[in-house]
């Protein structure tokens, strides 16, 4: 079973600080998830019902893929959110369809149902003796690499000019950042706002549809035949995960990167 410290950790967003770093069990489950479970139809249905994973594991999913996937197609050739971009294209398109079904129960459409698929695995505890993960790679080494977050931080900093002006105003205020007028609330703050106006609802739906097109273009850019991504397309996955799960992680990681370089 997991110990009390891990239970507390799993309720925090991932971070470099020791009390919030990814555990070996989280890295094992996420790395195996990327290599197989993401392709399962029942798992995809659970992800749609829950609008992805919990806040911690949505960002952890990005970190594990970006940090550990060393080779791939496209201009970067690796350390890129390929599987994640496929998932979030699906989630965005599902949300756009859901929001277009009428006014009744609009806010409830934003709610999560079921349990985070990663929490369901990691909170059950690791099987005894597990020290390797997919393809026999050393789990402790992979965990150390993931927790450095070097390539994820680079993505956040390089794409910040294209996502900073779209941060949810409440997320920005909570992080001590000056909010930009007229920006789109994230899913959580839209849900808590109780705003039901047709104009704001249609703006949300249109914005998410446009974002889905960009995230799909990002996926294509990471294939042999895809066009190179624009700066806006490179930033689209950050916007997508942040809309579903809030902006705390990219704001914190980009700011920490600035402080580290200073």
Residue pairs with C-beta under 8 A, 6 or more apart in sequence:
1 124
1 125
2 10
2 25
2 122
2 123
2 124
2 125
5 19
6 23
6 25
6 122
7 123
8 19
9 19
9 20
9 21
9 23
10 26
10 56
10 119
10 122
10 123
11 56
12 19
12 20
12 56
13 20
13 55
13 56
13 59
13 248
13 249
13 252
14 20
14 21
14 22
14 56
14 59
14 60
14 63
14 149
14 249
15 21
15 252
16 147
16 148
16 149
16 256
21 147
22 30
22 60
22 63
22 64
22 143
22 146
22 147
23 122
23 143
24 126
24 139
24 140
24 143
25 122
25 125
25 126
26 57
26 60
26 118
26 122
27 64
27 133
27 139
27 142
27 143
27 146
28 126
28 130
28 133
28 139
29 118
29 121
29 122
30 57
30 60
30 61
30 64
30 65
30 118
31 64
31 68
31 133
31 134
31 137
31 142
32 133
32 134
33 61
33 117
33 118
34 61
34 64
34 65
34 69
34 83
35 134
37 43
37 117
38 44
38 83
38 86
38 87
43 117
44 90
46 114
46 117
47 53
47 87
47 90
47 91
47 117
48 90
48 91
48 94
49 112
49 113
49 114
50 112
50 113
50 114
50 115
50 116
50 117
51 91
51 95
51 110
51 112
51 187
51 244
52 58
52 87
52 88
52 91
52 241
52 244
52 245
53 60
53 61
53 116
53 117
53 118
53 119
54 116
54 118
54 119
54 245
55 245
55 246
55 248
55 249
57 116
57 118
57 119
58 241
58 244
58 245
59 241
59 245
59 249
60 118
61 84
61 118
62 81
62 84
62 152
62 237
62 241
63 146
63 149
63 152
64 146
65 80
65 81
65 82
65 83
65 84
66 79
66 80
66 81
66 151
66 152
66 155
67 79
67 145
67 146
67 148
67 149
67 150
67 151
67 152
68 142
68 145
68 146
69 78
69 79
69 80
69 82
70 78
70 79
71 77
71 78
72 78
72 80
72 82
72 222
73 222
73 223
73 224
73 226
74 80
74 221
74 222
74 223
74 226
74 228
74 229
75 221
75 228
75 229
76 222
79 151
80 222
81 155
81 218
81 237
82 219
82 222
84 237
84 241
85 215
85 216
85 218
85 219
85 222
85 236
85 237
85 240
86 219
88 215
88 237
88 240
88 241
88 244
89 212
89 215
89 216
89 219
91 240
91 244
92 208
92 209
92 211
92 212
92 215
92 240
93 209
93 212
95 109
95 208
96 205
96 208
96 209
96 212
98 109
99 106
99 109
99 201
99 204
99 205
99 208
100 205
101 109
103 196
103 198
106 196
106 201
107 191
107 194
107 196
110 187
110 190
110 191
111 191
130 139
131 138
131 139
131 140
132 138
132 139
133 139
133 142
149 253
152 253
153 253
153 254
153 256
153 257
154 257
155 234
155 238
156 238
156 250
156 253
156 254
156 257
157 254
157 257
157 258
158 234
159 231
159 234
159 235
159 238
160 235
160 250
160 254
161 231
162 231
162 232
162 234
162 235
163 235
163 238
163 239
163 242
163 250
165 180
165 183
166 180
166 183
166 184
166 239
167 177
167 179
167 180
167 183
167 242
167 247
167 251
168 183
168 184
168 185
168 186
168 189
168 242
168 243
168 246
168 247
169 179
169 180
169 181
169 183
169 185
169 189
170 179
170 185
170 186
170 189
171 186
171 189
171 242
171 246
171 247
171 248
171 251
172 178
172 179
172 180
172 183
172 247
172 251
173 179
174 248
175 247
175 248
175 251
175 252
177 251
184 190
184 203
184 204
184 207
184 243
185 193
185 195
186 242
186 243
186 244
186 245
186 246
186 247
187 243
187 244
187 245
188 245
188 246
189 246
190 204
195 201
208 243
211 236
211 239
211 240
211 243
212 240
214 232
214 233
214 236
214 239
215 236
215 237
215 240
217 226
217 227
217 229
217 233
217 236
218 229
218 233
218 234
218 236
218 237
219 226
220 226
220 227
221 227
221 228
221 229
221 233
238 250
242 249
242 250
